[in-house]
C-alpha cells in the first residue's frame, strides 16, 4: 500500500486513527499499541502477505536475542557469540534476498560457467528493518538497552509510517515514546502532521512524478543523448529523487505526528551543502548515523591514524552504496562518495584552504549530480554513456534530424545556429532551474514544521497542497526508495 494511494489516504489511515484514539481515550494503552502493530502488519502484508512470516520471524528472533543479551545470566564470551550469531542471521537473510542473484552472476562471469539464475523477489523494507534490529542487538550487547516491552518492540519494528522506506529509527528514539502516548489528541501535533503529510504528498505526485517523465525518457536512451538532453536527464533525476525521498520523509513524519509519535528527521536540504561531508549530514541522515555508529566507529573511526581513517571511510561508503542495491553501479557510487569524503577530510585537515561559499556549494552540487548518474543507471556502461554526453557530447540535435532523437520530446522549438532546441527540453530545463532555486533558497519542510502554528492561513495552505496533490494522484507511482 502506497502513501500516495486513495486506499491509504481515505481508508487505511482514517480507520487506524479513529480506532487508535478510541482505545487510547479509554486508557487501553497496550491494546492501542497492539492495534497499531496489527494495522502495520496489514499495511506491510498488503503488498505480499507471504512476507509477513519473514518480518514476524525477524522480530521474534531479534527480540529473543536482545532479551538474552540484556541479562547478566550469561558470560561475556557467550554474549559475544550470541551477538555474532544474531548479526550473522540478519545479514544472511538480507544477503539471500537482496544479493544472491548478484553473487551468482559475478561467480559465473569470473568462472565462465553458466550458472542458473534464481528469481528472488526482494521483500519490502528488509534493508530498513534489518539495520534497525542490528543496531538493537549491538546496543543490547553493549548494555545500552532496557528490558523493553515486547509489544513496544514490535511497534518499533513495524510502525507503518517508517516501515517501508525509513527513516531508520533507533530504539532509544522510539520505544520510550510508546510509554508516553497521550489518551487525547494533541491538536498542535495533529495539525503539524496533516501539514507535513500534505506537503510530502504534493512533493511526490506533483513535483517528483513530473520530473520522472524527463529522467526516465533520458535514461531509456542513454546512448544517443545530446549534451543538453544529458544534463536535462540528470538534473531531472536529481530533483525527482530529491522530491520523491523528501516527500516520503514528510509523509512518514506527518503520519507519525497524527498519532503523537515523533520520527527522527531524515532530510535537511542536502543540496544546500557546501561540502560532501555536509551533504551526508543532510541526506538520509538516519542511514548516515547508522553507518557512523555501527560501521565506521567500530572499525576504529579516526582513532588509528590517517591511513586507517581513509580506509575506514572507503569501506563505510562501499557498504552504504551496496546497501542500496545489488549492482556494481551502487558500489561505484559508494566508492565515488568514499573517495570524495577522503579528499574532503584531507582538504580540511591538511590543506586548510576555505573556498568561497558559492564555489564550494557549486562544486559539491556538480559532484552530487554527476554521481547520481551511476546511482540511477542500470550498468556502468550506461552511466559512462551519459557522462560522455554530459561533458563531451554534441550540444543539441542538428536541425533537420530532430525527429530521430529523444522519444517523447516535442518537435516544436527553435533553431539556433545549426541546432534545434525542442520546446519540451527547454521547458524541462526551466523547471530544473526553478527547482534548483527552491531547494537552495527556500526553507525545507522540517523548518516550516518548526515554525508551524495552527490557524486559518496554515489551514488554507495545507488544503491547497492536499487538493493539488489529489488532482494528480490518479497515476500514482511507487517511491524510489521502495526498491532499496
Backbone torsions as a table, in degrees:
resi	resn	phi	psi	omega
1	UNK	NA	130.9	-176.8
2	UNK	-96.9	145.3	174.5
3	UNK	-58.5	-32.9	-176.3
4	UNK	-95.8	37.4	176.4
5	UNK	-117.8	151.9	-179.6
6	UNK	-65.9	-31.9	178.3
7	UNK	-61.5	-42.3	-179.4
8	UNK	-69.2	-46.9	-171.8
9	UNK	-70.1	-41.9	-171.5
10	UNK	-105.5	-9.8	178.5
11	UNK	-120.5	-67.2	-172.6
12	UNK	-58.3	-56.4	-174.7
13	UNK	-62.4	-48.2	178.7
14	UNK	-61.7	-41.4	-179.2
15	UNK	-64.2	-45.4	179.9
16	UNK	-62.7	-42.6	179.5
17	UNK	-62.0	-49.2	-176.2
18	UNK	-61.2	-48.5	-178.5
19	UNK	-66.8	-38.0	178.8
20	UNK	-59.5	-48.7	-176.6
21	UNK	-75.5	-25.8	171.9
22	UNK	-64.0	-43.2	177.5
23	UNK	-67.2	-42.0	-179.7
24	UNK	-65.1	-37.2	-178.0
25	UNK	-65.7	-20.2	177.5
26	UNK	-101.4	13.8	177.1
27	UNK	63.8	28.1	174.9
28	UNK	-91.3	67.0	-172.6
29	UNK	-61.2	-48.5	-176.9
30	UNK	-67.7	-37.0	177.8
31	UNK	-66.5	-38.4	178.1
32	UNK	-63.6	-41.5	177.1
33	UNK	-65.1	-40.5	177.1
34	UNK	-62.5	-37.6	176.6
35	UNK	-62.7	-42.0	178.6
36	UNK	-64.7	-38.3	177.4
37	UNK	-63.7	-46.8	-179.3
38	UNK	-62.5	-43.1	179.3
39	UNK	-64.4	-38.4	179.9
40	UNK	-67.0	-39.0	176.8
41	UNK	-66.5	-38.1	174.4
42	UNK	-61.6	-44.2	178.1
43	UNK	-57.9	-44.5	179.9
44	UNK	-68.2	-42.9	-177.1
45	UNK	-73.5	-12.4	178.3
46	UNK	-56.4	-36.8	-178.5
47	UNK	-72.8	-49.5	-179.8
48	UNK	-159.1	101.8	-174.1
49	UNK	-57.8	-27.1	-175.0
50	UNK	-66.7	-22.3	179.8
51	UNK	-82.2	-0.9	171.5
52	UNK	-61.7	-34.0	178.4
53	UNK	-61.4	-39.4	-179.2
54	UNK	-64.3	-48.6	-177.2
55	UNK	-70.4	-33.0	176.4
56	UNK	-66.8	-43.6	175.8
57	UNK	-59.6	-45.3	-178.8
58	UNK	-59.1	-44.5	179.9
59	UNK	-64.4	-48.8	-177.4
60	UNK	-63.4	-45.0	-179.1
61	UNK	-62.4	-49.4	-176.2
62	UNK	-70.9	-36.5	177.2
63	UNK	-65.1	-41.4	177.6
64	UNK	-62.1	-44.7	177.0
65	UNK	-61.9	-42.8	-179.2
66	UNK	-63.1	-40.3	179.1
67	UNK	-60.9	-43.4	179.8
68	UNK	-66.9	-41.2	-178.7
69	UNK	-65.8	-25.2	-178.8
70	UNK	-86.8	-5.8	179.5
71	UNK	-91.2	164.2	176.4
72	UNK	-101.0	12.2	-173.6
73	UNK	-78.3	-15.4	-179.0
74	UNK	-120.9	159.3	-177.6
75	UNK	-75.2	164.1	177.4
76	UNK	-59.8	-39.1	-179.5
77	UNK	-62.3	-43.4	179.1
78	UNK	-69.0	-36.0	176.8
79	UNK	-61.4	-43.2	-179.8
80	UNK	-63.4	-40.8	178.5
81	UNK	-63.9	-41.6	179.5
82	UNK	-66.0	-39.5	177.2
83	UNK	-60.4	-44.4	-179.9
84	UNK	-62.8	-42.2	178.3
85	UNK	-63.5	-46.1	-179.0
86	UNK	-61.1	-47.7	179.4
87	UNK	-65.1	-38.2	-179.0
88	UNK	-63.9	-43.0	179.2
89	UNK	-61.5	-45.4	178.8
90	UNK	-60.2	-46.3	-176.9
91	UNK	-69.6	-37.1	179.1
92	UNK	-66.9	-40.6	177.8
93	UNK	-63.6	-47.4	177.3
94	UNK	-59.9	-43.8	-178.6
95	UNK	-63.9	-39.2	-179.8
96	UNK	-62.1	-49.9	-175.9
97	UNK	-73.5	-33.4	-170.3
98	UNK	-99.9	-29.8	-168.8
99	UNK	-123.3	-3.0	-178.2
100	UNK	-57.6	-49.8	-179.3
101	UNK	-59.6	-39.8	-179.5
102	UNK	-62.8	-45.6	-177.0
103	UNK	-71.7	-35.0	175.6
104	UNK	-62.9	-44.1	178.2
105	UNK	-62.9	-41.2	-179.8
106	UNK	-65.1	-43.4	179.1
107	UNK	-63.9	-40.2	177.8
108	UNK	-62.6	-40.9	179.5
109	UNK	-65.6	-39.6	-177.9
110	UNK	-71.8	-43.5	-175.2
111	UNK	-84.4	-20.4	-175.9
112	UNK	78.1	8.2	-179.3
113	UNK	-96.4	134.2	178.3
114	UNK	-78.2	105.8	-178.6
115	UNK	-96.6	151.4	179.9
116	UNK	-64.6	142.3	179.4
117	UNK	-92.4	122.4	178.6
118	UNK	-91.8	135.6	176.0
119	UNK	-98.3	101.4	-178.0
120	UNK	-118.4	118.6	179.5
121	UNK	-80.3	127.9	-179.2
122	UNK	-74.7	118.8	177.4
123	UNK	-64.0	139.6	177.5
124	UNK	-58.7	139.6	169.1
125	UNK	71.3	4.0	-174.9
126	UNK	-62.2	-34.9	178.3
127	UNK	-65.2	-36.2	-176.7
128	UNK	-75.7	-52.1	-176.3
129	UNK	-73.0	-20.3	174.6
130	UNK	-69.7	-47.3	179.2
131	UNK	-63.2	-40.6	179.7
132	UNK	-59.0	-43.1	-175.6
133	UNK	-80.3	-27.8	172.3
134	UNK	-62.5	-42.1	177.1
135	UNK	-62.1	-39.8	178.7
136	UNK	-61.7	-43.9	179.8
137	UNK	-64.3	-43.4	179.7
138	UNK	-62.3	-44.0	-180.0
139	UNK	-68.1	-34.9	175.8
140	UNK	-63.3	-41.5	177.4
141	UNK	-63.5	-37.8	179.9
142	UNK	-76.4	-7.3	-177.2
143	UNK	80.0	24.1	-177.0
144	UNK	-104.6	12.5	179.0
145	UNK	-115.7	146.1	170.7
146	UNK	-86.2	172.0	175.5
147	UNK	-82.5	85.4	-169.8
148	UNK	-72.0	149.1	171.6
149	UNK	-61.9	133.6	-176.4
150	UNK	-61.5	-40.8	179.9
151	UNK	-63.2	-40.1	178.0
152	UNK	-66.4	-37.2	177.6
153	UNK	-63.5	-43.1	178.8
154	UNK	-61.2	-40.7	178.7
155	UNK	-67.7	-37.5	176.3
156	UNK	-57.7	-40.8	-178.4
157	UNK	-79.2	-40.4	-166.6
158	UNK	-103.0	-9.0	-173.2
159	UNK	-46.9	118.3	-167.3
160	UNK	-59.9	-27.8	-176.4
161	UNK	-61.8	-33.0	-177.6
162	UNK	-116.8	-0.7	-169.8
163	UNK	-64.6	-46.5	-166.4
164	UNK	-77.8	-42.5	-175.2
165	UNK	-142.2	32.7	173.6
166	UNK	86.1	-176.6	7.4
167	UNK	-65.2	159.4	176.1
168	UNK	-75.8	98.9	-172.4
169	UNK	-82.2	156.5	-179.7
170	UNK	-111.9	142.8	-176.2
171	UNK	-58.8	-34.5	-179.0
172	UNK	-68.3	-27.4	179.2
173	UNK	-81.0	-30.3	-168.4
174	UNK	-101.2	-52.7	-168.2
175	UNK	-64.7	-35.1	174.7
176	UNK	-61.0	-27.8	179.0
177	UNK	-65.5	-31.6	-175.9
178	UNK	-68.7	-24.1	174.8
179	UNK	-77.6	-18.1	-173.7
180	UNK	-107.8	9.7	-179.9
181	UNK	-59.6	136.5	-174.8
182	UNK	-90.9	143.7	-179.5
183	UNK	-70.4	-19.5	179.8
184	UNK	-114.4	156.7	179.2
185	UNK	-67.6	130.0	170.4
186	UNK	-86.6	102.8	-170.4
187	UNK	-66.2	-31.1	177.5
188	UNK	-66.0	-45.0	177.6
189	UNK	-65.3	-41.1	-178.8
190	UNK	-62.6	-46.1	179.8
191	UNK	-66.6	-38.7	175.4
192	UNK	-61.4	-39.5	178.3
193	UNK	-63.2	-43.3	177.3
194	UNK	-62.0	-40.5	179.0
195	UNK	-62.9	-48.6	-179.2
196	UNK	-63.9	-41.8	-179.8
197	UNK	-62.5	-44.4	179.6
198	UNK	-65.7	-39.7	177.1
199	UNK	-61.6	-45.9	179.9
200	UNK	-64.7	-40.6	178.7
201	UNK	-62.5	-41.2	177.8
202	UNK	-63.2	-44.6	179.7
203	UNK	-58.9	-42.8	-176.4
204	UNK	-70.1	-58.8	-168.1
205	UNK	-83.0	-23.9	-179.2
206	UNK	-95.3	-45.3	-173.4
207	UNK	-95.7	-56.2	-175.6
208	UNK	-61.5	-45.6	-179.0
209	UNK	-67.9	-26.4	174.1
210	UNK	-65.7	-48.3	-178.8
211	UNK	-68.6	-25.9	-178.8
212	UNK	-60.8	-31.1	179.9
213	UNK	-58.3	-45.6	-178.0
214	UNK	-77.1	-37.5	179.9
215	UNK	-65.2	-47.8	-177.6
216	UNK	-64.5	-41.2	179.0
217	UNK	-60.7	-43.0	-178.8
218	UNK	-67.1	-45.4	-178.1
219	UNK	-69.6	-25.6	175.9
220	UNK	-67.8	-22.0	-176.8
221	UNK	-127.2	46.5	-173.3
222	UNK	-60.7	-26.5	-174.2
223	UNK	-84.2	-7.2	-177.7
224	UNK	-125.0	16.3	-176.6
225	UNK	-72.2	140.3	167.9
226	UNK	-80.3	171.7	-179.8
227	UNK	-62.5	-44.5	-179.9
228	UNK	-60.6	-47.1	-176.1
229	UNK	-72.7	-29.0	175.7
230	UNK	-62.5	-42.5	178.5
231	UNK	-69.5	-38.4	176.0
232	UNK	-62.7	-41.1	-179.6
233	UNK	-61.0	-50.3	-174.5
234	UNK	-76.6	-32.4	174.1
235	UNK	-65.7	-39.2	177.5
236	UNK	-62.9	-43.1	177.8
237	UNK	-66.6	-37.4	178.1
238	UNK	-55.9	-44.0	-178.8
239	UNK	-84.5	-29.2	172.6
240	UNK	-60.0	-49.1	-179.3
241	UNK	-63.8	-41.2	-179.7
242	UNK	-60.6	-53.4	-175.3
243	UNK	-75.6	-27.5	176.0
244	UNK	-67.2	-51.2	-178.3
245	UNK	-70.8	-42.2	176.7
246	UNK	-62.8	-40.5	179.1
247	UNK	-64.0	-44.9	177.5
248	UNK	-60.7	-43.8	-179.5
249	UNK	-60.7	-44.7	177.7
250	UNK	-60.4	-42.9	-178.6
251	UNK	-68.2	-36.2	177.4
252	UNK	-65.8	-49.6	179.7
253	UNK	-63.8	-39.4	178.9
254	UNK	-64.2	-43.6	178.3
255	UNK	-60.7	-41.2	178.3
256	UNK	-62.0	-42.9	-178.3
257	UNK	-64.2	-28.8	176.8
258	UNK	-59.3	-31.0	179.4
259	UNK	-96.1	1.3	-176.8
260	UNK	80.7	18.6	-179.6
261	UNK	-108.3	126.5	-176.6
262	UNK	-99.9	113.5	175.4
263	UNK	-87.6	153.3	-177.9
264	UNK	-70.0	148.7	175.6
265	UNK	-63.6	138.5	-175.6
266	UNK	-128.0	-0.3	-170.1
267	UNK	-156.4	121.2	-174.9
268	UNK	-139.9	72.0	177.4
269	UNK	46.2	60.3	-174.7
270	UNK	-62.5	-25.6	-179.2
271	UNK	-78.5	-1.3	171.0
272	UNK	-85.5	-3.4	-175.2
273	UNK	-62.8	144.9	177.7
274	UNK	-108.2	6.2	174.3
275	UNK	-158.2	160.9	-179.8
276	UNK	-68.8	-29.5	175.9
277	UNK	-64.8	-42.6	177.7
278	UNK	-66.2	-35.9	177.1
279	UNK	-56.3	-44.6	-177.9
280	UNK	-76.7	-10.6	170.5
281	UNK	-84.3	-10.3	-176.9
282	UNK	-116.4	-25.2	-175.8
283	UNK	-99.9	131.2	178.8
284	UNK	41.6	60.0	-170.0
285	UNK	-59.9	-36.8	-178.2
286	UNK	-70.7	-32.4	174.2
287	UNK	-67.3	-42.3	177.7
288	UNK	-59.3	-42.7	179.9
289	UNK	-65.5	-40.3	178.7
290	UNK	-62.7	-49.2	-178.6
291	UNK	-62.3	-37.2	178.1
292	UNK	-66.0	-49.6	-171.6
293	UNK	-78.9	-29.3	-172.5
294	UNK	-117.7	-1.1	175.4
295	UNK	-126.1	-60.9	-173.4
296	UNK	-65.1	-52.0	-177.7
297	UNK	-66.2	-45.1	177.0
298	UNK	-60.3	-27.7	176.9
299	UNK	-75.9	-7.6	-179.7
300	UNK	123.6	-16.1	177.6
301	UNK	54.6	-128.4	179.3
302	UNK	-107.6	26.3	-173.8
303	UNK	-96.3	-5.2	-171.0
304	UNK	-125.0	36.2	176.1
305	UNK	93.4	161.6	-173.4
306	UNK	-61.1	-42.7	-177.5
307	UNK	-59.7	-45.5	-179.8
308	UNK	-67.0	-32.4	177.1
309	UNK	-59.7	-49.2	-178.0
310	UNK	-66.4	-39.6	177.7
311	UNK	-61.6	-46.0	-179.2
312	UNK	-65.0	-38.0	178.6
313	UNK	-64.5	-45.0	-179.5
314	UNK	-62.7	-45.6	-179.3
315	UNK	-62.7	-43.0	-179.7
316	UNK	-60.2	-44.1	-177.9
317	UNK	-76.0	-28.0	172.2
318	UNK	-64.5	-41.7	177.0
319	UNK	-64.1	-43.8	178.1
320	UNK	-60.9	-39.9	177.6
321	UNK	-67.1	-46.0	-177.9
322	UNK	-67.6	-29.0	176.1
323	UNK	-58.5	-32.1	-177.4
324	UNK	-72.2	-23.8	179.8
325	UNK	172.9	158.6	-177.8
326	UNK	-89.7	78.4	-179.5
327	UNK	-158.1	146.1	178.0
328	UNK	-60.1	-25.3	-179.8
329	UNK	-63.6	-38.7	179.9
330	UNK	-71.8	-35.7	174.5
331	UNK	-64.0	-41.8	178.2
332	UNK	-63.1	-42.7	178.0
333	UNK	-60.9	-45.2	177.7
334	UNK	-63.0	-40.3	179.9
335	UNK	-64.4	-42.3	179.0
336	UNK	-60.7	-43.2	178.9
337	UNK	-70.6	-34.2	176.3
338	UNK	-63.0	-45.1	177.5
339	UNK	-63.1	-42.0	179.9
340	UNK	-63.3	-38.6	177.8
341	UNK	-65.4	-39.4	177.7
342	UNK	-62.8	-43.5	177.9
343	UNK	-63.4	-42.2	177.8
344	UNK	-59.3	-44.5	179.9
345	UNK	-63.1	-46.2	-179.6
346	UNK	-64.2	-42.5	-179.2
347	UNK	-61.1	-44.9	-176.5
348	UNK	-75.9	-28.6	-176.6
349	UNK	-92.7	-32.0	-172.3
350	UNK	-110.4	-54.3	-176.4
351	UNK	-73.8	-45.1	174.6
352	UNK	57.6	37.1	173.6
353	UNK	-103.3	120.5	-177.5
354	UNK	-90.2	119.9	177.3
355	UNK	-76.5	151.9	174.1
356	UNK	-59.3	143.6	-174.7
357	UNK	-53.5	-44.8	179.3
358	UNK	-62.1	-38.8	179.8
359	UNK	-68.1	-45.4	179.3
360	UNK	-62.4	-41.4	-179.8
361	UNK	-65.6	-43.6	-179.7
362	UNK	-65.9	-45.0	-179.6
363	UNK	-61.6	-41.3	179.3
364	UNK	-64.7	-44.9	-178.1
365	UNK	-65.1	-41.3	179.2
366	UNK	-64.0	-39.2	177.1
367	UNK	-64.3	-44.4	-177.7
368	UNK	-61.4	-48.1	-177.2
369	UNK	-70.1	-29.9	177.1
370	UNK	-66.9	-37.4	179.8
371	UNK	-78.4	-20.9	173.7
372	UNK	-62.6	-22.4	178.6
373	UNK	-58.2	-52.3	-177.2
374	UNK	-73.8	-25.9	176.5
375	UNK	-65.6	-39.4	-176.9
376	UNK	-88.2	-28.5	-174.4
377	UNK	-65.2	153.9	178.0
378	UNK	-82.8	-16.8	-179.6
379	UNK	-154.9	163.6	176.4
380	UNK	-63.5	-36.5	179.1
381	UNK	-62.9	-41.5	177.9
382	UNK	-64.3	-42.0	178.0
383	UNK	-61.9	-41.9	-179.4
384	UNK	-63.1	-37.6	178.2
385	UNK	-62.3	-42.7	-179.3
386	UNK	-70.6	-40.4	176.9
387	UNK	-59.6	-43.3	178.8
388	UNK	-61.0	-41.8	178.8
389	UNK	-66.1	-38.8	-178.9
390	UNK	-62.9	-41.5	-171.2
391	UNK	-107.8	-20.5	-176.8
392	UNK	-133.3	6.8	-174.7
393	UNK	-80.6	171.0	175.0
394	UNK	-68.1	137.1	-172.8
395	UNK	-54.0	-53.3	-177.3
396	UNK	-150.0	-178.3	-177.7
397	UNK	-75.9	131.2	176.7
398	UNK	-58.9	140.8	178.8
399	UNK	-57.5	137.6	178.3
400	UNK	93.0	-13.7	179.0
401	UNK	-121.1	16.6	-172.7
402	UNK	-61.5	-34.9	-175.2
403	UNK	-70.8	-5.4	176.1
404	UNK	-85.7	-5.5	-170.3
405	UNK	-120.5	156.5	163.8
406	UNK	49.8	87.7	177.0
407	UNK	-55.5	134.6	175.6
408	UNK	86.9	-0.7	179.5
409	UNK	-96.7	131.7	-176.9
410	UNK	-63.5	151.2	179.9
411	UNK	-83.6	-17.3	179.2
412	UNK	-70.9	146.4	178.8
413	UNK	167.5	-155.6	-178.1
414	UNK	-124.3	142.9	171.6
415	UNK	-99.7	118.1	179.2
416	UNK	-120.5	113.7	-174.7
417	UNK	65.7	-125.0	-178.4
418	UNK	-98.2	7.9	-172.4
419	UNK	-121.1	150.5	177.5
420	UNK	-105.3	125.9	178.4
421	UNK	-111.6	113.2	-175.7
422	UNK	-74.3	151.7	179.7
423	UNK	-59.6	-46.5	-178.3
424	UNK	-62.9	-37.8	177.8
425	UNK	-62.6	-47.0	-177.7
426	UNK	-67.8	-35.7	176.9
427	UNK	-64.7	-44.1	179.5
428	UNK	-63.3	-41.1	178.8
429	UNK	-63.1	-40.0	177.8
430	UNK	-62.3	-44.7	179.6
431	UNK	-66.6	-33.1	175.6
432	UNK	-63.8	-41.6	178.3
433	UNK	-64.5	-43.3	178.1
434	UNK	-62.9	-41.5	178.9
435	UNK	-64.0	-39.4	178.8
436	UNK	-62.2	-43.7	178.0
437	UNK	-60.5	-42.5	-179.2
438	UNK	-62.9	-49.1	-174.7
439	UNK	-73.6	-22.8	180.0
440	UNK	-83.5	-34.9	-166.9
441	UNK	-121.5	-17.1	179.9
442	UNK	-90.4	151.5	176.2
443	UNK	-65.6	147.7	179.2
444	UNK	-85.2	177.6	-174.9
445	UNK	-62.6	-38.1	-178.6
446	UNK	-65.1	-40.9	177.8
447	UNK	-65.5	-39.1	177.1
448	UNK	-65.3	-38.5	178.0
449	UNK	-62.6	-39.4	180.0
450	UNK	-64.4	-29.8	179.0
451	UNK	-91.9	-3.8	-171.2
452	UNK	-65.7	132.7	173.7
453	UNK	-134.7	122.3	-179.6
454	UNK	-56.9	135.2	-179.9
455	UNK	-179.8	178.9	-175.9
456	UNK	-65.7	-37.2	-178.9
457	UNK	-66.4	-47.3	-179.2
458	UNK	-68.0	-32.8	176.9
459	UNK	-63.5	-45.9	179.9
460	UNK	-63.3	-43.7	-179.6
461	UNK	-62.6	-42.8	179.0
462	UNK	-63.7	-42.6	179.1
463	UNK	-63.3	-40.4	178.7
464	UNK	-60.9	-46.6	178.9
465	UNK	-61.0	-45.3	-175.7
466	UNK	-66.3	-45.1	-179.0
467	UNK	-67.0	-41.4	177.8
468	UNK	-61.7	-38.7	178.2
469	UNK	-67.4	-44.9	180.0
470	UNK	-60.1	-33.5	179.9
471	UNK	-66.0	-18.0	-178.3
472	UNK	-114.4	12.9	-169.6
473	UNK	-90.2	-6.6	-173.4
474	UNK	-60.3	-34.7	180.0
475	UNK	-107.3	51.2	-174.9
476	UNK	-63.2	147.4	-178.5
477	UNK	-126.6	161.5	178.7
478	UNK	-66.6	153.4	172.3
479	UNK	-73.9	145.2	-175.5
480	UNK	-60.7	-36.3	-175.8
481	UNK	-75.5	-3.5	173.9
482	UNK	-61.6	-32.7	-175.3
483	UNK	-75.9	-9.2	-177.3
484	UNK	-99.7	NA	NA
